[in-house]
Amino acid sequence: MNNKLKDLRNEKGEAISPILPEEVKNYLIDIDGTVTEDVPNEEPERMATCEPFADALEILNKWHEEGHFITFFTSRTENHREVTEIWLAKHNFKYHGLLMGKPRGGNYHWIDNHIVRATRFHGKFTDLIVKKKSIEVFER
């Protein structure tokens, strides 16, 4: 990924966090309930046997092939990393990273100095479309 990052500098000429070109997306994608059935951490034996949603596998691998970055971001714990990596490989998911330990419970509110776009999953992966919505922002 680093070969696509653009170096940036602030008004003092100091390096600041680099960014990807606008046409390249950094997808952070949940696993349970999003690319496969909703398996809670309390039932880890199901993690090895659940099946992926076919549309999720197809779309995510397409996005990967188009040059976007796929990182799975899951509430599964580090104890579940091995079973998760084996499951992703078994089902041929193409991805760049796997972040464990996402806070559980939903109601996420992500605050960042970079552009963040959130898309709630409602049961089917398709190509994304553009819609205008109201959002919460910091007052300037």
LINTARA-V883965 format. One record per residue. N is the residue number from 1. RES is the residue in one letter. BURIAL is 1 if it has 9 or more other ideal C-beta (glycine too) atoms within 8 Angstrom, else 0. Layout:
BEGIN
[[N	RES	BURIAL] [N	RES	BURIAL]]
END
This chain:
BEGIN
[[1	M	0] [2	N	0] [3	N	0] [4	K	0] [5	L	1] [6	K	0] [7	D	0] [8	L	1] [9	R	0] [10	N	0] [11	E	0] [12	K	0] [13	G	0] [14	E	0] [15	A	0] [16	I	0] [17	S	0] [18	P	0] [19	I	0] [20	L	1] [21	P	0] [22	E	0] [23	E	0] [24	V	1] [25	K	0] [26	N	0] [27	Y	1] [28	L	0] [29	I	1] [30	D	1] [31	I	1] [32	D	1] [33	G	0] [34	T	1] [35	V	1] [36	T	1] [37	E	0] [38	D	0] [39	V	1] [40	P	0] [41	N	1] [42	E	0] [43	E	0] [44	P	1] [45	E	0] [46	R	1] [47	M	1] [48	A	0] [49	T	0] [50	C	1] [51	E	0] [52	P	1] [53	F	1] [54	A	0] [55	D	1] [56	A	1] [57	L	1] [58	E	1] [59	I	1] [60	L	1] [61	N	1] [62	K	0] [63	W	1] [64	H	1] [65	E	0] [66	E	0] [67	G	0] [68	H	1] [69	F	1] [70	I	1] [71	T	1] [72	F	1] [73	F	0] [74	T	1] [75	S	1] [76	R	1] [77	T	0] [78	E	0] [79	N	0] [80	H	1] [81	R	1] [82	E	0] [83	V	1] [84	T	1] [85	E	1] [86	I	1] [87	W	1] [88	L	1] [89	A	0] [90	K	0] [91	H	1] [92	N	0] [93	F	1] [94	K	0] [95	Y	1] [96	H	0] [97	G	0] [98	L	1] [99	L	1] [100	M	1] [101	G	1] [102	K	1] [103	P	0] [104	R	0] [105	G	0] [106	G	0] [107	N	0] [108	Y	0] [109	H	0] [110	W	0] [111	I	0] [112	D	0] [113	N	0] [114	H	0] [115	I	0] [116	V	0] [117	R	0] [118	A	0] [119	T	0] [120	R	0] [121	F	0] [122	H	0] [123	G	0] [124	K	0] [125	F	1] [126	T	0] [127	D	0] [128	L	0] [129	I	0] [130	V	0] [131	K	0] [132	K	0] [133	K	0] [134	S	0] [135	I	0] [136	E	0] [137	V	0] [138	F	0] [139	E	0] [140	R	0]]
END
